[in-house]
Amino acid sequence: MELLRAIKTYKDKLLTDLRQTSSSLFLSFEAESKQIERTRDRLMEQKKKVNEIFQSNDILEIFAASKDLENISVPKDKLINNFDCPLTFIRGEIKYLSKVFGSIEESNVKPNLNHKVKPLLINSDFLSDLKNFKMMALPDGTLLVYDLQKILNLEITREPVSIISTIKPGSYCMAVNSSGDILLANGSSKLKLFCKDTKQILPTGFDISSIAITALHVSQNNDILVAGISHEAPKLVVLNQTAEVKKEYQFDNINKKPLFTKVTCITSNHKNSIAIVDITCKSGYGHVHVISQDSNTDTVYKGNSYLKVQGSEFKPCDVVSTALDNFVVLDKDNKSLHILNNEGQAIIAFLTNQLITESPDAICISGNSHLYIACHAIETHHKTSVYTIDFSRW
């Protein structure tokens, strides 16, 4: 009998402990559930703020909101985002922005591009018969607009804009050399020289064997950058003024896979970085490589996630460098401009309808300070337009 009473007493104790433990666990789960719900509500509110900021085209608003964004209570190492190139915010004064944006100028007031857009007066639709044209600024202050059929030299220092000369045939890609003359290529391995004074097209000693040139650029230190298609894989070649090869970029050093598919545009900046537009499929989708020749690194920009949701995939068609060594990329299909820093990280991307009403076709930059946007004539209510924007602060 004593044994049975002991067993019953022990059983009652176990049941009491179990009820207390169950009650404690329930209260704990309930508290955790409430905490999770509160955290979820805060994160949803934070997500709403982030979405509002990404949809904003006001640069000042973005920076003003950064203080709120840094108060998120979830540890940073547990956060996962799906943005290809999210905006980065750091606390502190505006003077520390160079840590985020690289070469962007320190200032308490960021430039308002809407107040610096100027349309140039044009009395004729001289771009109406050009197809997939490109544009280039010359040292004398004029512009070259060209496609495969012809090259137009435009006088833009006096309005209305006028045509100085027309040269036929056109060119696939062009670049200004150190003497102010123009190197051009038409899909072969050889470069030609267009002498601006005599209006003659002459042969040069540059013959990049086994490559069909698709893009061309002369760097700040007068290196000649040539990209094209070869029998192995597309490549980017850096040459000096005597046609000696300084560097080649063709395969990934780790995976030994081709770096490029089809390079259609090249530019560079004072910091020895190269930005190229690489088209990856026939539909025109692609990305932008920013290659640092000093550190031998390659950063790939694949567009802005928000703009992809609004339209189609990223279709870069042109890239230029600015006075502060940033890069401006045009996606004319999605009607957007993307500004990258010297390392290839996104500073901001925005739709061009914040600046102009027409659809952009080509961009170029003059003296690293004035960005020109050319727009085709569209139907009867739009005519050829060229806009200039002060980009000296970028």
N, C-alpha and C positions, 0 to 999 in steps of 0.2 A: 504493500500500500504506500509506503514511503517513497518507493521508486516511481509509482504512478503520479503521486503528488509533485515530485520533483520534475518529472517530464512535463506535466501540465503547466507548472510554474514557468519552466524554461520556454515552453511553446507560447504562453501568453506574452512573455517578454519579447520573443522574436516577432510576434504579430504587432506588438506595440511599437517596437523599433522600426518594423517595416512600414507601418502607417505614418510614423513620424518622418521617416526617410522619403516616403512617397509624397507627403505633404510638402516637405522641404524642396524636393525636386520639382514639384509642380510650381511652387512659388518662384523657384529659380528660373524655370523655363518661361514662366509668364513675364518675369522681369526682363529676361534676355529678349523675349519676343517684342516687348514694348521698346527696349533699347534699339533693336534692329529696325522696328517701324519708324522710330524717331530718326535714326541714321538714314533710312531710306528716304524719308520726307526731306531731310536736309540735302541729300544727294540729288533728288529730283529737282529741288529748287535751284541747286547749283547747276545742274544740267540745263535748266531753263535759262539761267543767266548766261551760260557759255554759248548756247544756241543763239541767244539774242545778240551777243557780242560778235559771233561769227557772221551773222547776217548784217551787222552794222558796217556801213561804209565810212563812218566818221572816225578818223584816226585818233582824234582827241578823246572820243568816248571810249575807245579801246583801252587807252592808257589810264583813263580815269577809273575804269572798272577793275584794274589789276589789283588794287588794294583789297577789294571784296573777294576776289578769287583766291587770294593767298590764305584766307581764313578757313578753308575746308578742313574738317576735323578728322578725316580718314588719313592714316599714315600714307605718305607719298609712295612708298615702295609697294603698296597694295593697289595702287591705282593703275588701271589698264585703259589705254585709249586707242581708238581706231583711226585717228587722224594721221594722214601721211606726213604732213608738215604742220603741226599745230603751232599757234602763236605761243611764245614763251614769255612768262611774266616773272620778274624778279622784284623783290621789295627794295626800297631805297630811293635815293634821289634820281632825277633824270640823268645825272652825270654818269650813272653806271650803265646806261643803255648800250654802250659800246660792247659790253660783255655779251649781250644778246644779239645785237645787230651788226657786230663786226665794225665796219667802217662808217656806219651812219653818224652824221654830225651831231654833236651834243647841243641840245637847245631846249629851252623851256616851252617853246611853241612849235609844234610840228607843222610842216607846210600843208596848206589847204590847196590842193591841186585845182579845185573848182574855180578858184579866183585867179588862176594863172593860165587858163586856156584861151588861146587866141586863134580865131579862124583867119586864114589867109585869103585875100580876095582873089577869086579865079573867075575868069569870064568865059572859059571854054572847057568842054569835057575832054581834055587831052588824054585822060586815062581810060576812056571808055572802051578802047579797042585793045587794051593790054590785059593779059591773062596771067594770073598767079605772079604778079610783078613784085619786085623788091625795090628797096629805096636805100640810098647811101648819100651821106653828107660829104662834101668836098672841102678842103682847106680854104678855098676862095669864097666860101659862103653860099655856093650853089648846091643844088641837089641833083643826083642822078636817079632816075626811075627807069627800070629796065625789065624786060622779059626776054624770051628767046628770039623774038622778032625784031626788037629795036631798043635803042637806048635814048632816053630823053634827058637833056641837060637843062635844068630849070633855074631861072633867075627868081630868087625869093626875097632878095633884099629890098626890092621895090615892088609895089603892088599896082595893078594886078600881077599875079604870077605869070611869067611868060616863058616860052620855050626858046632857049638860046640856040640849040642845035639838036638835030636828030641823026643818029648813026644806025646803020643797018649792016649786018644782022645784029641781033641782040646777044645776050650772054646768059649762061646758066648761073654763074656766080662771079662776083667782082670784089676787088679790094684796092684801097689807095696805098701806094708805096711811099717811101720816104721823100721822093722828089715831087710828089703831087700827081704823078701819072697813075694810071689804073691798070692793075693786073686783072686779067679775065680768063675764064676757062669755059669750055663748052662740052664737057663730058669726056674729053680725051685725057691723056697723061701730060699734055703740054700746056704751059702757060703762055699767054700772049700779053702784049703791052699796048694799051691804048694811050697814045700821046695826046694829052688834052689840048696842047697848043696847035699841033698840026692836024689833029683829028684823024690820024693814021693808026691802024692796028698793025703792030709789028711782032715778029717772033722774039722769044727770049731764050736764054740758055737753060731754062728750067724744064726738065723732063723727068717726072716722077714715074719711073718704069713700073709696069704691071699694075697701074692704078688708074681708074676712070674717075676724074675729079668731080666731086659733087658739092664741095664747099671750100671757101677760100677766105683767108684773113691775114692782114699784116698787123703784128703785135706792136705794143708801145715801144719795145726795144728793137723794132724792125725785123724781127723774125717772121718768116713766112709760114703760116699754118695752112696745111692742105689736108682735106679729108676726101676719101673716095672709096670706091668698090674695087677690091682685088680678088684674085682667084681663090684665096684662102678665106678671108673675112674682111669686112670694111676696116679701114685703118685711118688714124690721124698721124700726120707726119709734121714735125717741126724742123724747118730748114733755116740756115743763116743766109745772108745776102749773096754768098757764093755758091748756093745750092747744095751745101753740105748738110747731111742729115744730122741733127742734134739729138732728137728723140723720136720714138715711135710708140704709139699706143694702139694695140690691136686685140690682145687677149688678157683676160683676168689672170693675175699672177698666181692665184690660189687654185681656181677651178679650171684654168686654161680654156675658158669659154670666150667666144667673141664679146668684146665690150659693146659694139655698136651694131645696128642693123642698116640704117641709111642716114648718114649725117647730111643735113640740108643747110645748116647755118653754123658759123663759128664767130666768136668774139673773145676778147681777153681784156684784162685790166692792168693797172700799174703794179699790182701785187703778184704778178706772174701766175694768175689763175686763168684758166680757159673755160668758157661756157659753150656748149654745143647743143644744138637741137638734133635729136635722134628719133627718126620716125620708125616705129616698130612694126607697122602693118600697112596694108594697102589702103585701109580706111583713113589713114592719116593720124591715128593715135600714136603717141610717143611720150618721151620724157626729155628732161634736160640734164646733161652731165656737167658738173663743175669740177674740173681737174686742177689740183694744185701741183704745179711743176716742182715746187720746192719740197713739199712733203710727199709727193707721189701718191696722193689720195684722190679718190673719185667719189663724189657725192651725187646721188641720183635724185632728182626732184620729179615726182610723178603727178603733180597737180594738187589742187585744193579739194578736199573731200566735200565741202559744202557746194562748191560750184559743180562738182560731178553730179550731185543729187539734182541740182537745178537744170542741168543740161546733159550733154553727152560726155564721154570720156575726154581727158586732156588731149588737145591737139595743138601742140606748140608749133609755130611757123616761123618765128623770128626771135632773136635775142640780141640785145645791145648792152654795153657797159656804161656806167655813169661816172660822174666826177668823183664820187666817194667810193668807187670800186665795187658798187653793187651791180646787179644784173636785172634788166627788165625783159620779161618774156611776153610775147603776144600770142594769144590763142584766138585767132580771128573767128573760128567757128563758134566758140562759146562766148565771143565778144568780151574777153577779159584780159587784164594785165596782171602779171605776177612779178613781184619784186623779191629777189633773192640777195642774200648777203654774199660776201667774198667766199664763204665756205659752202655755199649752195643751200643754206637754210632759208626757209620762207620768212620774209618780213611781213608781207601782206599781199593779198590778192583781191581784186575787185572788178566788177563789171564796168566796161567802158561807157555804158550809158550814164554813169555818174559824171562823165567828162564831156561826151559828145553824143549826138543823137543818131548819127549814121553808123554803119557797120565798118569796123576797121579792116584794112587790107594789108598794110605794111607799116613798119616803123623804122626810124633811124634816129641817131642822136648826133648833134653838132657840137663839137668842142666839149663833149661830155656834160653839157648843161641844158641844151634845148632838145626836147624830144619832139619829133615830127610824126604825126599819124596821118596816113593817106587813106582816103575812103573812096571807093568806086561810086560811079553814078548808079543809082538803083531806081529802075522804072522812070516815071516822068516827074515825080515830085522830089527826087533827090538828084543832085548833080555832083560832079567831082568836088571833093573837099580835101583840104590839107590844113591840119591844125598844128600849132606849136604850143608846147607846154614847158614851163620853166621847171627843170629837174635838177637845178643846181644844188638843192638841199638834200638830194638823194644819192 
